[in-house]
Amino acid sequence: MFDPDVKQAPEQGGFFTSLSNQVQHELAEVQTEVCLKANQFLFHQGDEANAVYVVQAGTLEVSAVSEAGKKLSLNILRPGELFGENALSDGGLRTASVSALESSVIAKFQTEDLFDLMRRKPDVAIELMKLAIKRFQWVSSQLETFTFLPLNMRLARRILHLSGKLPDQRDRLFFSQVELAEHSGATREAVANILAVWKSRGLIETGRGHIRILDHEGIKKVAYETEWGAL
């Protein structure tokens, strides 16, 4: 069960842990637990949206597939992060798939249970509404990134985002060029060309199936400063 009394590291706190302890305890009363093995799907794009989830342990991937069959990795979810909140609107169908990258535990909140709780506890409704708005703002910013920014800036932002979630003890990210392409909405060849330029300028180190940032400030400049966008 999700334990709001266990304080998580800030980078792993996610959206859910921004709720008050009282609301988290009230939500814990209506949750169930789902366990996934590595590579197992929680739900698929197009499934009915009838529950909201919070990662308790492990790592999940959010992905979507275009009509042409191209996979786009939208996000990596770590403990404390909420997802599936579109079930709180009109339900409908899932717009993305969620699968486990490793053995994971997820708290599940059925929509009807949440609605019943919100009717009885207005403070829960208010905090969940604020939480949903924060999530919407974050998703909108990611959409703008994928829509308007050039690939090098998208890739730099995605690598920075992933490095804050999944580095190993040597600060390495174990992602292939294909996987990085899925995360940045590009082809493997385009990603390989950009990584080669960054490597030649001492910004990153690459190895078999992994990447390591050597110059965080340099990558941040590529990600957020227009004049560095050509790198």
C-alpha positions as CSV (number, residue, x, y, z in Angstrom):
1,M,0.0,0.0,0.0
2,F,1.1,3.6,-0.6
3,D,2.5,4.9,2.7
4,P,2.3,8.7,2.9
5,D,4.4,8.6,6.1
6,V,7.4,7.3,4.2
7,K,9.2,10.4,2.9
8,Q,10.6,9.9,-0.6
9,A,13.6,11.7,-2.2
10,P,12.5,14.9,-3.9
11,E,13.4,13.7,-7.4
12,Q,11.2,10.7,-6.8
13,G,8.3,12.4,-5.0
14,G,6.3,13.0,-8.1
15,F,3.0,14.7,-8.3
16,F,1.1,12.5,-5.9
17,T,3.3,13.3,-2.9
18,S,2.5,17.0,-3.3
19,L,-0.9,16.1,-1.8
20,S,-1.5,16.7,1.9
21,N,-0.9,13.8,4.3
22,Q,-4.6,13.8,5.2
23,V,-5.7,13.5,1.6
24,Q,-3.1,10.7,0.9
25,H,-4.4,8.8,3.9
26,E,-8.0,9.1,2.7
27,L,-7.0,8.0,-0.7
28,A,-5.2,5.0,0.7
29,E,-8.5,3.7,2.0
30,V,-9.9,3.1,-1.5
31,Q,-6.8,1.8,-3.3
32,T,-5.8,-1.6,-4.4
33,E,-2.4,-2.9,-5.3
34,V,-1.2,-4.2,-8.7
35,C,2.1,-6.0,-9.2
36,L,3.8,-6.2,-12.6
37,K,6.8,-8.1,-13.8
38,A,9.4,-6.6,-16.1
39,N,8.0,-6.0,-19.6
40,Q,4.4,-6.6,-18.5
41,F,1.8,-4.1,-19.6
42,L,-0.6,-2.4,-17.1
43,F,-2.8,-1.2,-19.9
44,H,-2.7,-0.6,-23.6
45,Q,-3.4,2.4,-25.8
46,G,-7.1,2.2,-26.7
47,D,-8.1,0.4,-23.4
48,E,-11.0,1.7,-21.3
49,A,-9.9,4.5,-18.9
50,N,-11.5,3.5,-15.6
51,A,-8.8,4.0,-13.0
52,V,-6.0,6.3,-11.8
53,Y,-2.6,5.0,-10.7
54,V,0.4,5.9,-8.6
55,V,3.8,4.2,-8.9
56,Q,4.8,2.7,-5.5
57,A,8.0,0.8,-6.5
58,G,9.8,0.2,-9.7
59,T,9.9,1.9,-13.1
60,L,7.2,2.3,-15.8
61,E,7.3,3.5,-19.3
62,V,4.5,5.5,-21.0
63,S,4.5,5.0,-24.8
64,A,2.2,5.5,-27.8
65,V,2.2,4.1,-31.3
66,S,1.3,6.1,-34.3
67,E,-1.0,5.0,-37.1
68,A,2.1,4.1,-39.1
69,G,3.2,1.8,-36.3
70,K,6.1,4.0,-35.0
71,K,6.6,3.9,-31.2
72,L,7.1,7.1,-29.2
73,S,8.2,6.9,-25.6
74,L,6.5,9.7,-23.8
75,N,7.7,9.4,-20.2
76,I,9.4,7.3,-17.5
77,L,7.5,7.0,-14.3
78,R,9.1,6.5,-10.9
79,P,7.8,6.0,-7.3
80,G,5.3,8.7,-6.2
81,E,4.2,9.7,-9.7
82,L,0.5,9.7,-10.7
83,F,-0.8,8.7,-14.1
84,G,-3.9,7.7,-15.9
85,E,-5.7,10.8,-14.7
86,N,-7.8,11.1,-17.9
87,A,-10.1,8.6,-16.2
88,L,-11.2,11.5,-14.0
89,S,-12.7,13.4,-17.0
90,D,-15.1,11.6,-19.3
91,G,-13.3,8.2,-19.0
92,G,-13.0,7.3,-22.7
93,L,-10.0,5.3,-23.9
94,R,-6.4,5.3,-23.0
95,T,-4.3,7.5,-25.2
96,A,-1.0,5.7,-24.4
97,S,0.2,2.3,-23.1
98,V,2.0,1.8,-19.8
99,S,4.4,-1.1,-19.2
100,A,6.9,-2.1,-16.5
101,L,10.7,-1.7,-17.2
102,E,11.4,-3.7,-14.1
103,S,9.3,-5.5,-11.4
104,S,6.9,-2.8,-10.1
105,V,4.1,-2.1,-7.7
106,I,1.3,0.3,-8.5
107,A,-1.5,1.7,-6.4
108,K,-4.8,1.6,-8.3
109,F,-7.8,3.9,-7.7
110,Q,-11.0,2.9,-9.4
111,T,-12.7,6.0,-10.8
112,E,-16.1,5.3,-9.1
113,D,-14.3,4.9,-5.8
114,L,-12.6,8.2,-6.2
115,F,-15.8,10.0,-7.2
116,D,-17.6,8.6,-4.2
117,L,-14.7,9.7,-1.9
118,M,-14.7,13.2,-3.5
119,R,-18.5,13.5,-2.9
120,R,-17.9,12.7,0.8
121,K,-14.6,14.6,1.2
122,P,-14.6,18.0,-0.7
123,D,-10.9,18.5,0.3
124,V,-9.9,15.4,-1.6
125,A,-11.8,16.8,-4.7
126,I,-10.0,20.2,-4.4
127,E,-6.5,18.7,-4.1
128,L,-7.0,16.2,-6.9
129,M,-8.3,19.0,-9.1
130,K,-5.1,21.0,-8.4
131,L,-3.0,17.9,-9.0
132,A,-4.8,17.2,-12.3
133,I,-4.1,20.8,-13.4
134,K,-0.4,20.5,-12.6
135,R,-0.2,17.3,-14.6
136,F,-2.0,18.9,-17.5
137,Q,0.5,21.8,-17.5
138,W,3.4,19.3,-17.5
139,V,1.9,17.3,-20.4
140,S,1.2,20.5,-22.4
141,S,4.9,21.6,-21.9
142,Q,6.0,18.2,-23.2
143,L,3.7,18.5,-26.2
144,E,5.2,21.9,-27.0
145,T,8.7,20.4,-26.8
146,F,7.9,17.7,-29.3
147,T,6.0,20.0,-31.6
148,F,8.1,23.1,-31.9
149,L,11.7,22.4,-30.9
150,P,14.4,21.1,-33.2
151,L,15.6,17.6,-32.6
152,N,18.9,18.5,-30.9
153,M,17.0,20.5,-28.2
154,R,14.4,17.8,-27.8
155,L,17.1,15.2,-27.4
156,A,19.1,17.2,-24.9
157,R,16.0,17.9,-22.8
158,R,15.0,14.2,-22.9
159,I,18.5,13.1,-21.8
160,L,18.5,15.6,-19.0
161,H,15.0,14.4,-17.9
162,L,16.0,10.7,-18.0
163,S,19.3,11.3,-16.3
164,G,17.4,12.7,-13.3
165,K,15.4,9.4,-13.0
166,L,17.5,6.5,-14.2
167,P,21.2,6.9,-13.9
168,D,23.4,4.1,-12.5
169,Q,26.1,4.6,-9.9
170,R,28.4,6.0,-12.6
171,D,25.8,8.4,-13.9
172,R,25.2,6.4,-17.0
173,L,21.9,6.0,-18.9
174,F,21.5,2.6,-20.4
175,F,19.5,3.5,-23.5
176,S,20.3,2.4,-27.1
177,Q,20.1,4.9,-30.0
178,V,16.8,3.3,-31.0
179,E,15.4,3.9,-27.5
180,L,16.6,7.5,-27.5
181,A,15.0,8.0,-30.9
182,E,11.7,6.7,-29.4
183,H,12.0,9.2,-26.6
184,S,12.7,12.2,-28.9
185,G,10.4,11.4,-31.8
186,A,13.3,10.9,-34.3
187,T,15.1,8.3,-36.4
188,R,18.0,6.3,-35.0
189,E,20.3,7.8,-37.7
190,A,19.4,11.4,-36.7
191,V,20.0,10.7,-33.1
192,A,23.4,9.0,-33.9
193,N,24.5,12.1,-35.8
194,I,23.7,14.5,-32.9
195,L,25.4,12.2,-30.3
196,A,28.5,12.0,-32.5
197,V,28.7,15.8,-32.5
198,W,28.2,16.1,-28.8
199,K,30.8,13.4,-28.2
200,S,33.4,15.2,-30.3
201,R,32.8,18.4,-28.3
202,G,33.2,16.6,-25.0
203,L,29.6,17.0,-23.8
204,I,28.9,13.2,-23.5
205,E,30.5,9.8,-23.4
206,T,29.0,6.9,-25.2
207,G,29.5,3.2,-24.9
208,R,27.7,-0.1,-25.8
209,G,24.1,0.7,-25.1
210,H,24.7,3.6,-22.7
211,I,25.3,7.4,-22.6
212,R,26.9,9.5,-19.9
213,I,26.8,13.3,-19.6
214,L,30.2,14.8,-19.1
215,D,29.3,18.4,-19.3
216,H,25.8,19.0,-17.7
217,E,26.0,22.8,-18.2
218,G,26.9,22.3,-21.9
219,I,23.9,19.9,-22.4
220,K,21.6,22.4,-20.6
221,K,22.7,25.1,-23.0
222,V,21.9,22.9,-26.0
223,A,18.5,22.2,-24.4
224,Y,17.4,25.7,-23.4
225,E,19.5,28.3,-25.1
226,T,18.6,29.0,-28.7
227,E,22.1,30.1,-29.7
228,W,23.4,26.7,-28.7
229,G,20.7,24.8,-30.6
230,A,23.0,24.1,-33.6
231,L,25.2,21.8,-31.5
